[in-house]
Amino acid sequence: MTAPLALVRNDSQSRHQADGHPERPARVTAILERIAAEPHLRSLPWLVPERASRDLPLLVHDPEEVERVEGMAVRGGGWFDPDTYCTASSYDVALDAAACAARAVDAVVAGEARCVFAVIRPPGHHATAFRPMGFCLFNNAAIAVRRALRDGAARVAVVDFDVHHGNGTQDIFNHAPEVLYTSVHQHPWYPGTGVEEDRGGAGAVGATVNVPVPAGTDGTAWLQRFDSSIAPAIDEFRPDLIVVSAGYDAHAVDPLAELGLTEATYRAIAERVRRLAERHCAGRSVWTLEGGYDLDALAASIAAQLTVLAAPEPAAAHSV
């Protein structure tokens, strides 16, 4: 029997931390505590991740990039840039996160679960084929996409609702017409990419849909942009699977951005993604954790989305 929703996590994530850095193990702790506190969520099944392997990041990253992360860890850690740290354990932790993303795809493809949410860190959507950056070492969402294509999917859509544009994911699939990358993000903001005119590279023009929104955008306006730009693009693309870069730093109280989303907005996003998945790919979606740095808002927003994804039938898409 196919479960409506399953979860997967990399417990090794607690070994990836730097003093005072906002991308920290407490993020996952807050999520797990909230799941355990909700009777309708604590019974969700947890998948056992597959064995970690360097073959997973090599699906999307240049070998030199993988070796760079491994080498930094072997040397005891350091910083790739002012934002992106690496500890002696970070290479193994990032491999474990990639393994969770791959396991999520395999579970959905095999019919174990209609949807899988990967509670993993470090996040991934800024990591390009050649460079770790923006808190990210390996691109978990891109690895999930490539795994799905390897497993027989003909078309995969990416929905990225992190407040920051997923420059790494877009770059990796910039010339891949079989992958639709969509993003609603604050602009101008880090990393400075994701303008509306950027619609994909040679051979894949139209396979990128960027929706930049200004500081101060609230949930109602955000959802209007999703409904007018992202949803029609996915309807036209007709994916076999939706991969979600799930970031929660567009929340009104998040310290690293300037948008105005709420838990109700995130619930409405999940309703929309679920209905798109039901319409085009038998409900199949894989969610990978990206940003979100206010612990209470992060945990509450994810709980709101998991409630939607775990329901036996999709709810009507609400506005906020």
KACOR-V989803 format. One record per residue. N is the residue number from 0. PSI is psi as a letter, one per 40 degrees, with the letter a starting at -180 (none if undefined). Layout:
# KACOR-V989803
n->(N | N)
psi->(PSI | PSI)
This chain:
# KACOR-V989803
n->(0 | 1 | 2 | 3 | 4 | 5 | 6 | 7 | 8 | 9 | 10 | 11 | 12 | 13 | 14 | 15 | 16 | 17 | 18 | 19 | 20 | 21 | 22 | 23 | 24 | 25 | 26 | 27 | 28 | 29 | 30 | 31 | 32 | 33 | 34 | 35 | 36 | 37 | 38 | 39 | 40 | 41 | 42 | 43 | 44 | 45 | 46 | 47 | 48 | 49 | 50 | 51 | 52 | 53 | 54 | 55 | 56 | 57 | 58 | 59 | 60 | 61 | 62 | 63 | 64 | 65 | 66 | 67 | 68 | 69 | 70 | 71 | 72 | 73 | 74 | 75 | 76 | 77 | 78 | 79 | 80 | 81 | 82 | 83 | 84 | 85 | 86 | 87 | 88 | 89 | 90 | 91 | 92 | 93 | 94 | 95 | 96 | 97 | 98 | 99 | 100 | 101 | 102 | 103 | 104 | 105 | 106 | 107 | 108 | 109 | 110 | 111 | 112 | 113 | 114 | 115 | 116 | 117 | 118 | 119 | 120 | 121 | 122 | 123 | 124 | 125 | 126 | 127 | 128 | 129 | 130 | 131 | 132 | 133 | 134 | 135 | 136 | 137 | 138 | 139 | 140 | 141 | 142 | 143 | 144 | 145 | 146 | 147 | 148 | 149 | 150 | 151 | 152 | 153 | 154 | 155 | 156 | 157 | 158 | 159 | 160 | 161 | 162 | 163 | 164 | 165 | 166 | 167 | 168 | 169 | 170 | 171 | 172 | 173 | 174 | 175 | 176 | 177 | 178 | 179 | 180 | 181 | 182 | 183 | 184 | 185 | 186 | 187 | 188 | 189 | 190 | 191 | 192 | 193 | 194 | 195 | 196 | 197 | 198 | 199 | 200 | 201 | 202 | 203 | 204 | 205 | 206 | 207 | 208 | 209 | 210 | 211 | 212 | 213 | 214 | 215 | 216 | 217 | 218 | 219 | 220 | 221 | 222 | 223 | 224 | 225 | 226 | 227 | 228 | 229 | 230 | 231 | 232 | 233 | 234 | 235 | 236 | 237 | 238 | 239 | 240 | 241 | 242 | 243 | 244 | 245 | 246 | 247 | 248 | 249 | 250 | 251 | 252 | 253 | 254 | 255 | 256 | 257 | 258 | 259 | 260 | 261 | 262 | 263 | 264 | 265 | 266 | 267 | 268 | 269 | 270 | 271 | 272 | 273 | 274 | 275 | 276 | 277 | 278 | 279 | 280 | 281 | 282 | 283 | 284 | 285 | 286 | 287 | 288 | 289 | 290 | 291 | 292 | 293 | 294 | 295 | 296 | 297 | 298 | 299 | 300 | 301 | 302 | 303 | 304 | 305 | 306 | 307 | 308 | 309 | 310 | 311 | 312 | 313 | 314 | 315 | 316 | 317 | 318 | 319)
psi->(h | h | i | d | h | i | i | i | i | h | d | e | d | e | e | g | i | h | h | e | h | d | g | i | d | d | d | d | d | d | d | d | d | d | d | d | e | h | d | e | d | e | e | i | i | h | i | h | i | i | h | i | i | e | d | d | d | e | d | e | i | i | d | d | d | d | d | d | d | d | d | d | d | d | e | e | i | a | h | d | i | e | d | h | i | h | i | d | e | d | d | d | d | d | d | d | d | d | d | d | d | d | d | d | d | d | d | d | d | e | e | d | i | d | i | h | h | h | g | i | i | i | i | e | e | e | h | i | d | e | h | i | i | f | e | h | d | i | g | d | d | d | d | d | d | d | d | d | d | d | e | e | h | d | h | h | h | h | h | h | e | i | d | i | h | g | d | d | d | d | d | d | f | d | f | g | e | e | h | h | h | i | h | h | i | h | h | i | i | h | e | e | a | f | i | d | e | h | e | i | a | h | e | f | h | e | e | h | h | h | g | h | i | i | i | e | h | i | d | d | d | d | d | d | d | d | d | d | d | d | d | d | d | d | d | d | d | g | i | e | i | h | h | h | h | g | i | e | e | e | i | d | e | h | e | e | a | f | i | f | i | i | d | d | d | d | d | d | d | d | d | d | d | d | d | d | d | d | d | d | f | f | e | h | i | h | h | h | h | b | a | h | e | h | d | d | d | d | d | d | d | d | d | d | d | d | d | d | d | e | i | d | i | h | i | i | h | i | i | none)
